[in-house]
């Protein structure tokens, strides 16, 4: 089997296609989560904590000279990224928790047994009659 045909067999397998679809949907979902956190969660949180933004915190390791920029240790950006990650992770956790609760409620909902067809009812009656007939003692002569 040639390399091209092996690649073709690999690329069109269901798992690879499913994975590709998952990655594309995941990227789109990432934009939704980022917008949710940045546009819905962060503004009230910013008001609550007084608009604290850690991204400006830095230590100058070497001052800039002429056209050479300063060498900075921007630890504030790291702290801000960690805080953003915690907020995103918590928002996703709450969303998954809500979805799981809805799934549990669906699973607990009682299911109505299907109504038997006329043939099934008739076959059940025949089965019951045969059972009664076989249970009667037979005269052994």
C-alpha positions in Angstrom: 0.0 0.0 0.0 1.5 3.3 -1.0 1.9 6.3 1.2 -0.8 8.3 -0.6 -3.4 5.5 -0.2 -2.4 5.0 3.5 -2.8 8.8 4.1 -6.2 8.8 2.3 -7.3 5.9 4.5 -6.1 7.7 7.6 -7.6 11.0 6.7 -11.1 9.8 5.9 -11.5 7.6 9.0 -14.4 8.6 11.2 -12.2 9.4 14.2 -10.1 11.9 12.4 -13.1 13.7 10.9 -14.8 13.7 14.3 -11.6 15.1 15.9 -11.4 17.9 13.2 -15.0 18.8 13.7 -14.4 18.9 17.5 -11.4 21.2 17.1 -13.3 23.6 14.9 -16.2 23.7 17.2 -13.8 24.1 20.2 -12.2 27.1 18.6 -15.5 28.7 18.0 -16.6 27.9 21.5 -13.4 29.4 22.8 -14.4 32.7 21.2 -17.8 32.5 22.9 -16.2 31.8 26.3 -13.7 34.6 25.8 -16.5 37.1 25.0 -18.5 35.9 27.9 -15.7 36.4 30.3 -14.4 39.6 28.8 -17.8 41.3 28.1 -20.1 39.8 30.8 -18.0 38.6 33.8 -15.1 41.0 33.9 -16.9 44.4 33.9 -18.9 43.7 37.1 -15.9 42.0 38.6 -13.7 45.0 37.7 -16.2 47.3 39.5 -16.3 45.0 42.5 -12.5 44.9 42.9 -12.0 48.6 42.0 -10.7 48.2 38.5 -7.4 46.5 39.6 -5.3 45.6 36.5 -2.1 43.7 37.2 -0.9 43.8 33.6 1.1 47.0 34.2 3.2 45.5 37.0 6.8 44.9 35.9 10.4 45.1 37.1 12.9 46.9 34.9 15.9 44.6 34.5 17.8 46.9 32.2 16.9 50.5 31.3 16.5 51.3 27.6 19.3 53.1 25.9 18.7 55.1 22.7 16.6 53.0 20.4 17.1 49.8 22.4 13.9 49.1 24.5 14.1 48.4 28.2 14.3 44.8 29.4 11.3 44.2 31.6 10.1 41.3 33.7 6.4 41.7 33.2 5.1 39.6 36.1 1.8 41.5 36.2 0.8 40.1 32.8 1.4 36.6 34.1 -0.7 37.3 37.2 -3.5 38.8 35.0 -3.4 35.7 32.8 -3.7 33.4 35.8 -6.7 35.4 37.1 -8.3 35.3 33.7 -7.7 31.5 33.4 -9.3 31.0 36.9 -12.4 33.0 35.9 -12.7 31.2 32.5 -12.3 27.8 34.2 -14.9 28.6 36.8 -17.3 29.9 34.2 -16.9 26.7 32.1 -17.3 24.6 35.3 -20.6 26.3 36.1 -21.8 25.8 32.5 -20.9 22.1 32.5 -22.5 21.7 36.0 -25.7 23.2 34.7 -25.7 21.0 31.6 -25.1 17.9 33.7 -28.0 18.9 36.0 -30.3 19.1 33.0 -29.1 15.7 31.7 -29.8 14.1 35.1 -33.3 15.6 35.2 -33.9 14.1 31.7 -32.7 10.7 32.8 -34.9 10.8 35.9 -38.0 11.7 33.9 -40.4 8.7 33.8 -40.7 6.9 30.5 -44.0 5.7 29.3 -44.0 2.0 28.3 -44.9 1.5 24.7 -48.5 0.3 24.0 -48.4 -3.3 22.7 -49.7 -4.0 19.3 -52.7 -6.3 18.7 -50.3 -9.1 17.6 -48.3 -8.8 20.8 -51.5 -8.9 22.9 -52.7 -12.0 21.1 -49.4 -13.7 21.4 -49.4 -12.9 25.1 -52.8 -14.5 25.5 -51.7 -17.6 23.6 -48.6 -17.9 25.8 -50.7 -17.6 29.0 -53.2 -20.2 27.8 -50.4 -22.6 26.9 -48.9 -22.1 30.3 -52.2 -22.9 32.1 -52.7 -25.9 29.8 -49.3 -27.3 30.6 -49.8 -26.8 34.4 -52.9 -29.1 34.5 -52.2 -32.6 35.7 -52.6 -35.1 32.9 -54.4 -38.4 33.3 -51.9 -41.2 32.9 -53.8 -44.3 31.7 
